Amino acid sequence: MGNTAVPRGTLHYATRREPGFSEVLLCRQGPVVSRESMQERDPWFESLAGSAALSQSELLALQEDGFVVTRGPVLVTDLPGLSHAYDSAVLQADRVDLKEGSTTTRVLDFVNRGPEFDGLYLHEPLLEACCKIIKEPFRLSNLVARTLNPGKVPKKLHVDFPNDDDGWPMVGFIFMIDSFRSENGATCFLPCSQGLATAPDTFDGVVPACGPAGSMLIYNGSVWHEHGPNLTDTPRRSVQGALIRRREKPATDWQTRMRPETLSRLGPLATYLLGL
Ligand SMILES: O=C(O)CCC(=O)C(=O)O
C-alpha cells in the first residue's frame, strides 16, 4: 500500500508483536502519541467480534429494543439432565451461597456447580452480543441460579447497570430452565428504555420475554426490566449471568472460587472470560 492510503500524520511503524502483546512501541511521523492513547489489542475480542451467530433481526432487536430471546446452547435432549443438575446443585449449595429474596431464590457461582453449566456463558450469540453492545473486551461477572417463587409479584422495574459516558457497561443473559411464559413471570422489559435516566413508576408498556425451555434471553443491562408475576403454583427456574467490561472487577472472584475439577475442564475461552 502506498502512503497515499494512510491519513497524513498517522503513518506509524509498530514493532512486530504476537497478537495481544500488551506493549506496542509506536514511532510515527508527526506529533508523538502517548502509550495511554493506545488500545491494547485483544485477540479474543477481535475474533468474537467477527462472529455472525445472531441473525440481523436478532441483532436489531437487541440494539433497539434492548433485549432478544434466541436459541440456547443446550440440545433439547440434554434439557432434562440440565434441569435435574440445577435442582441438585441448588439443594447441595452451601447456605452462604444461597440468597433468599422477597420473590426469588438465588444460588451463587454456577461456574463451579457442574459441567452441565459450562457451555452457558460460552454461547456464541451471547458473546457476539457483548462485542456489539459493550464494544470493548469483556469478562464474566457472575453466573447464578435464580428461581422465581410461585405466587410472587414484581415490585418495580430496575436496571442492572446504568449507562455512562463510555456507553453500555453490561450484557445480561437468562438461560431458561423452564419455559418463560406470561403467567409464570417471564422477565418483562420496557422496550427501548436503555439510557432512560429515571425509573418508570408503572409496568405500562412492558413486554414479557417468553420462550420455550432451553432459550436464552440476552439483554442490555441498562434497559429497564423485572420479572413478571408468577401466577402459577410452580417455581420458574433460570441460570442468569452478567458480562461486564474487562477493566472492571467481577462480582464473583473467580480466582478464589475456582475448584480444581472445574479448572481442569475449562478451555481457553472460558479461562479468558473468567480472567484466570
Ligand atoms: O428473573 C427474572 O426474570 C428477572 C431477572 C432480573 O431482573 C435481573 O437479573 O436483573
The ligand as an SDF file (V2000), in Angstrom:
LIG
                    3D

 10  9  0  0  0  0  0  0  0  0999 V2000
  -35.5670  -13.4490   36.9060 O   0  0  0  0  0  0  0  0  0  0  0  0
  -36.0370  -12.5250   36.2330 C   0  0  0  0  0  0  0  0  0  0  0  0
  -36.9370  -12.6890   35.4300 O   0  0  0  0  0  0  0  0  0  0  0  0
  -35.5220  -11.1060   36.4130 C   0  0  0  0  0  0  0  0  0  0  0  0
  -34.0630  -11.0500   36.4170 C   0  0  0  0  0  0  0  0  0  0  0  0
  -33.5730   -9.6940   36.7270 C   0  0  0  0  0  0  0  0  0  0  0  0
  -34.2770   -8.7950   36.9730 O   0  0  0  0  0  0  0  0  0  0  0  0
  -32.1620   -9.4500   36.7060 C   0  0  0  0  0  0  0  0  0  0  0  0
  -31.4020  -10.3920   36.5130 O   0  0  0  0  0  0  0  0  0  0  0  0
  -31.7480   -8.2970   36.8960 O   0  0  0  0  0  0  0  0  0  0  0  0
  1  2  2  0
  2  3  1  0
  2  4  1  0
  4  5  1  0
  5  6  1  0
  6  7  2  0
  6  8  1  0
  8  9  2  0
  8 10  1  0
M  END
$$$$
